[in-house]
Amino acid sequence: MPIVEITLIEGRSDEAKIRLHAKVTDAIIEAIDAPRESVRIILREIPALHFGVGGVAKGAPKPG
């Protein structure tokens, strides 16, 4: 049973997350011939301040 964990910065719509579930499931089925009912997807949403790139938090206020 394939299990996929995806971490996202929070803020996407429910509709976008529903599309993500469907498209990732389809990709797994196509790639490894897994039965649809065996595919598990876990979405984890984190606040932007909990994600940094190059020492800068994604949600930090812009200086200026």
N, CA, C and O atoms as CSV, one atom per row, in Angstrom:
chain,resi,resn,atom,element,x,y,z
A,1,MET,N,N,0.839,-1.167,0.000
A,1,MET,CA,C,0.000,0.000,0.000
A,1,MET,C,C,0.890,1.239,0.000
A,1,MET,O,O,1.631,1.464,0.957
A,2,PRO,N,N,0.829,2.043,-1.056
A,2,PRO,CA,C,1.620,3.265,-1.087
A,2,PRO,C,C,1.048,4.312,-0.130
A,2,PRO,O,O,-0.161,4.542,-0.089
A,3,ILE,N,N,1.935,4.938,0.634
A,3,ILE,CA,C,1.547,6.026,1.527
A,3,ILE,C,C,2.412,7.228,1.173
A,3,ILE,O,O,3.640,7.147,1.208
A,4,VAL,N,N,1.775,8.339,0.833
A,4,VAL,CA,C,2.477,9.551,0.437
A,4,VAL,C,C,2.153,10.641,1.440
A,4,VAL,O,O,0.985,10.868,1.756
A,5,GLU,N,N,3.181,11.321,1.947
A,5,GLU,CA,C,2.989,12.467,2.838
A,5,GLU,C,C,3.433,13.718,2.101
A,5,GLU,O,O,4.532,13.767,1.548
A,6,ILE,N,N,2.576,14.727,2.095
A,6,ILE,CA,C,2.863,15.985,1.419
A,6,ILE,C,C,2.732,17.101,2.450
A,6,ILE,O,O,1.714,17.210,3.133
A,7,THR,N,N,3.766,17.923,2.556
A,7,THR,CA,C,3.735,19.058,3.467
A,7,THR,C,C,3.547,20.328,2.643
A,7,THR,O,O,4.273,20.578,1.681
A,8,LEU,N,N,2.557,21.121,3.040
A,8,LEU,CA,C,2.218,22.364,2.337
A,8,LEU,C,C,2.206,23.520,3.313
A,8,LEU,O,O,1.913,23.345,4.496
A,9,ILE,N,N,2.525,24.702,2.815
A,9,ILE,CA,C,2.282,25.901,3.605
A,9,ILE,C,C,0.778,26.148,3.568
A,9,ILE,O,O,0.166,26.116,2.501
A,10,GLU,N,N,0.188,26.394,4.727
A,10,GLU,CA,C,-1.262,26.522,4.805
A,10,GLU,C,C,-1.768,27.684,3.958
A,10,GLU,O,O,-1.045,28.638,3.671
A,11,GLY,N,N,-3.042,27.569,3.565
A,11,GLY,CA,C,-3.673,28.650,2.838
A,11,GLY,C,C,-4.344,28.247,1.538
A,11,GLY,O,O,-5.055,29.051,0.934
A,12,ARG,N,N,-4.132,27.022,1.100
A,12,ARG,CA,C,-4.784,26.591,-0.140
A,12,ARG,C,C,-6.242,26.233,0.125
A,12,ARG,O,O,-6.608,25.847,1.235
A,13,SER,N,N,-7.050,26.364,-0.892
A,13,SER,CA,C,-8.488,26.094,-0.756
A,13,SER,C,C,-8.750,24.595,-0.615
A,13,SER,O,O,-7.920,23.765,-0.986
A,14,ASP,N,N,-9.909,24.273,-0.076
A,14,ASP,CA,C,-10.315,22.865,0.010
A,14,ASP,C,C,-10.360,22.244,-1.385
A,14,ASP,O,O,-9.966,21.092,-1.568
A,15,GLU,N,N,-10.839,23.007,-2.365
A,15,GLU,CA,C,-10.925,22.496,-3.736
A,15,GLU,C,C,-9.537,22.139,-4.276
A,15,GLU,O,O,-9.374,21.123,-4.953
A,16,ALA,N,N,-8.538,22.975,-3.977
A,16,ALA,CA,C,-7.173,22.688,-4.437
A,16,ALA,C,C,-6.640,21.412,-3.790
A,16,ALA,O,O,-5.981,20.609,-4.450
A,17,LYS,N,N,-6.923,21.226,-2.508
A,17,LYS,CA,C,-6.439,20.021,-1.818
A,17,LYS,C,C,-7.155,18.780,-2.340
A,17,LYS,O,O,-6.546,17.714,-2.438
A,18,ILE,N,N,-8.416,18.899,-2.671
A,18,ILE,CA,C,-9.158,17.774,-3.257
A,18,ILE,C,C,-8.551,17.397,-4.606
A,18,ILE,O,O,-8.376,16.214,-4.896
A,19,ARG,N,N,-8.226,18.400,-5.436
A,19,ARG,CA,C,-7.569,18.135,-6.729
A,19,ARG,C,C,-6.217,17.471,-6.532
A,19,ARG,O,O,-5.854,16.557,-7.271
A,20,LEU,N,N,-5.470,17.933,-5.531
A,20,LEU,CA,C,-4.155,17.358,-5.249
A,20,LEU,C,C,-4.280,15.877,-4.902
A,20,LEU,O,O,-3.527,15.052,-5.419
A,21,HIS,N,N,-5.226,15.540,-4.030
A,21,HIS,CA,C,-5.460,14.126,-3.688
A,21,HIS,C,C,-5.723,13.306,-4.948
A,21,HIS,O,O,-5.138,12.238,-5.134
A,22,ALA,N,N,-6.597,13.805,-5.803
A,22,ALA,CA,C,-6.983,13.053,-7.001
A,22,ALA,C,C,-5.808,12.881,-7.956
A,22,ALA,O,O,-5.580,11.781,-8.459
A,23,LYS,N,N,-5.062,13.951,-8.212
A,23,LYS,CA,C,-3.980,13.880,-9.191
A,23,LYS,C,C,-2.784,13.070,-8.688
A,23,LYS,O,O,-2.153,12.352,-9.463
A,24,VAL,N,N,-2.473,13.182,-7.401
A,24,VAL,CA,C,-1.375,12.378,-6.849
A,24,VAL,C,C,-1.760,10.897,-6.870
A,24,VAL,O,O,-0.937,10.042,-7.197
A,25,THR,N,N,-2.994,10.605,-6.527
A,25,THR,CA,C,-3.467,9.219,-6.594
A,25,THR,C,C,-3.338,8.678,-8.011
A,25,THR,O,O,-2.833,7.573,-8.210
A,26,ASP,N,N,-3.794,9.452,-9.000
A,26,ASP,CA,C,-3.692,9.014,-10.402
A,26,ASP,C,C,-2.239,8.781,-10.804
A,26,ASP,O,O,-1.943,7.817,-11.510
A,27,ALA,N,N,-1.323,9.657,-10.360
A,27,ALA,CA,C,0.089,9.500,-10.704
A,27,ALA,C,C,0.670,8.225,-10.098
A,27,ALA,O,O,1.452,7.530,-10.746
A,28,ILE,N,N,0.295,7.919,-8.869
A,28,ILE,CA,C,0.790,6.697,-8.223
A,28,ILE,C,C,0.269,5.467,-8.945
A,28,ILE,O,O,1.016,4.519,-9.187
A,29,ILE,N,N,-1.000,5.483,-9.285
A,29,ILE,CA,C,-1.589,4.352,-10.017
A,29,ILE,C,C,-0.859,4.144,-11.337
A,29,ILE,O,O,-0.524,3.014,-11.694
A,30,GLU,N,N,-0.610,5.243,-12.068
A,30,GLU,CA,C,0.075,5.150,-13.357
A,30,GLU,C,C,1.517,4.677,-13.205
A,30,GLU,O,O,1.996,3.875,-14.006
A,31,ALA,N,N,2.207,5.169,-12.183
A,31,ALA,CA,C,3.629,4.863,-12.026
A,31,ALA,C,C,3.898,3.441,-11.568
A,31,ALA,O,O,4.836,2.805,-12.047
A,32,ILE,N,N,3.086,2.933,-10.646
A,32,ILE,CA,C,3.410,1.617,-10.063
A,32,ILE,C,C,2.264,0.610,-10.127
A,32,ILE,O,O,2.331,-0.456,-9.515
A,33,ASP,N,N,1.224,0.952,-10.866
A,33,ASP,CA,C,0.069,0.043,-11.017
A,33,ASP,C,C,-0.557,-0.346,-9.683
A,33,ASP,O,O,-1.016,-1.475,-9.511
A,34,ALA,N,N,-0.573,0.586,-8.751
A,34,ALA,CA,C,-1.200,0.315,-7.452
A,34,ALA,C,C,-2.718,0.369,-7.602
A,34,ALA,O,O,-3.234,1.193,-8.357
A,35,PRO,N,N,-3.431,-0.492,-6.897
A,35,PRO,CA,C,-4.889,-0.381,-6.904
A,35,PRO,C,C,-5.315,0.943,-6.251
A,35,PRO,O,O,-4.775,1.324,-5.212
A,36,ARG,N,N,-6.271,1.633,-6.852
A,36,ARG,CA,C,-6.727,2.933,-6.348
A,36,ARG,C,C,-7.056,2.874,-4.858
A,36,ARG,O,O,-6.691,3.780,-4.108
A,37,GLU,N,N,-7.726,1.842,-4.435
A,37,GLU,CA,C,-8.162,1.761,-3.033
A,37,GLU,C,C,-7.015,1.532,-2.052
A,37,GLU,O,O,-7.206,1.609,-0.838
A,38,SER,N,N,-5.824,1.250,-2.579
A,38,SER,CA,C,-4.682,1.031,-1.684
A,38,SER,C,C,-3.864,2.302,-1.453
A,38,SER,O,O,-2.995,2.324,-0.581
A,39,VAL,N,N,-4.130,3.358,-2.222
A,39,VAL,CA,C,-3.332,4.581,-2.145
A,39,VAL,C,C,-3.772,5.417,-0.948
A,39,VAL,O,O,-4.959,5.691,-0.768
A,40,ARG,N,N,-2.797,5.816,-0.135
A,40,ARG,CA,C,-3.049,6.664,1.038
A,40,ARG,C,C,-2.254,7.951,0.873
A,40,ARG,O,O,-1.072,7.917,0.531
A,41,ILE,N,N,-2.903,9.089,1.116
A,41,ILE,CA,C,-2.241,10.383,1.020
A,41,ILE,C,C,-2.505,11.158,2.302
A,41,ILE,O,O,-3.642,11.254,2.765
A,42,ILE,N,N,-1.433,11.710,2.867
A,42,ILE,CA,C,-1.543,12.523,4.078
A,42,ILE,C,C,-1.066,13.927,3.724
A,42,ILE,O,O,0.078,14.110,3.307
A,43,LEU,N,N,-1.935,14.910,3.888
A,43,LEU,CA,C,-1.553,16.303,3.691
A,43,LEU,C,C,-1.288,16.917,5.054
A,43,LEU,O,O,-2.109,16.812,5.966
A,44,ARG,N,N,-0.136,17.558,5.185
A,44,ARG,CA,C,0.209,18.272,6.413
A,44,ARG,C,C,0.361,19.743,6.045
A,44,ARG,O,O,1.129,20.103,5.153
A,45,GLU,N,N,-0.379,20.574,6.746
A,45,GLU,CA,C,-0.284,22.005,6.507
A,45,GLU,C,C,0.453,22.663,7.663
A,45,GLU,O,O,0.192,22.378,8.831
A,46,ILE,N,N,1.379,23.548,7.315
A,46,ILE,CA,C,2.144,24.247,8.336
A,46,ILE,C,C,2.010,25.755,8.119
A,46,ILE,O,O,1.829,26.205,6.988
A,47,PRO,N,N,2.098,26.529,9.192
A,47,PRO,CA,C,2.077,27.983,9.043
A,47,PRO,C,C,3.316,28.446,8.271
A,47,PRO,O,O,4.376,27.826,8.357
A,48,ALA,N,N,3.174,29.526,7.527
A,48,ALA,CA,C,4.282,30.038,6.726
A,48,ALA,C,C,5.507,30.370,7.583
A,48,ALA,O,O,6.640,30.209,7.129
A,49,LEU,N,N,5.289,30.829,8.815
A,49,LEU,CA,C,6.415,31.148,9.689
A,49,LEU,C,C,7.199,29.912,10.131
A,49,LEU,O,O,8.301,30.034,10.666
A,50,HIS,N,N,6.644,28.743,9.911
A,50,HIS,CA,C,7.318,27.501,10.279
A,50,HIS,C,C,8.132,26.934,9.127
A,50,HIS,O,O,8.667,25.832,9.243
A,51,PHE,N,N,8.241,27.662,8.016
A,51,PHE,CA,C,8.975,27.204,6.845
A,51,PHE,C,C,9.951,28.296,6.431
A,51,PHE,O,O,9.552,29.438,6.205
A,52,GLY,N,N,11.220,27.949,6.333
A,52,GLY,CA,C,12.219,28.946,5.965
A,52,GLY,C,C,13.042,28.515,4.780
A,52,GLY,O,O,13.251,27.323,4.554
A,53,VAL,N,N,13.507,29.484,4.024
A,53,VAL,CA,C,14.395,29.243,2.888
A,53,VAL,C,C,15.561,30.208,3.012
A,53,VAL,O,O,15.367,31.422,3.077
A,54,GLY,N,N,16.760,29.674,3.045
A,54,GLY,CA,C,17.944,30.522,3.123
A,54,GLY,C,C,17.991,31.375,4.377
A,54,GLY,O,O,18.516,32.488,4.351
A,55,GLY,N,N,17.448,30.866,5.471
A,55,GLY,CA,C,17.479,31.587,6.738
A,55,GLY,C,C,16.361,32.597,6.916
A,55,GLY,O,O,16.342,33.342,7.896
A,56,VAL,N,N,15.417,32.627,5.962
A,56,VAL,CA,C,14.304,33.587,6.062
A,56,VAL,C,C,12.992,32.814,6.122
A,56,VAL,O,O,12.711,31.974,5.267
A,57,ALA,N,N,12.187,33.112,7.154
A,57,ALA,CA,C,10.879,32.467,7.283
A,57,ALA,C,C,9.988,32.939,6.138
A,57,ALA,O,O,9.937,34.127,5.820
A,58,LYS,N,N,9.296,31.996,5.534
A,58,LYS,CA,C,8.431,32.300,4.388
A,58,LYS,C,C,7.383,33.352,4.734
A,58,LYS,O,O,7.085,34.215,3.908
A,59,GLY,N,N,6.825,33.298,5.928
A,59,GLY,CA,C,5.763,34.219,6.308
A,59,GLY,C,C,6.237,35.461,7.021
A,59,GLY,O,O,5.419,36.225,7.534
A,60,ALA,N,N,7.550,35.687,7.067
A,60,ALA,CA,C,8.076,36.853,7.780
A,60,ALA,C,C,7.703,38.147,7.042
A,60,ALA,O,O,7.681,38.177,5.811
A,61,PRO,N,N,7.415,39.199,7.786
A,61,PRO,CA,C,7.121,40.488,7.130
A,61,PRO,C,C,8.334,40.960,6.334
A,61,PRO,O,O,9.480,40.776,6.745
A,62,LYS,N,N,8.058,41.561,5.202
A,62,LYS,CA,C,9.128,42.085,4.349
A,62,LYS,C,C,9.695,43.362,4.970
A,62,LYS,O,O,8.931,44.233,5.386
A,63,PRO,N,N,11.014,43.485,5.039
A,63,PRO,CA,C,11.590,44.728,5.584
A,63,PRO,C,C,11.288,45.897,4.643
A,63,PRO,O,O,11.220,45.745,3.423
A,64,GLY,N,N,11.115,47.038,5.243
A,64,GLY,CA,C,10.965,48.135,4.332
A,64,GLY,C,C,10.114,49.211,4.764
A,64,GLY,O,O,9.937,50.188,4.037
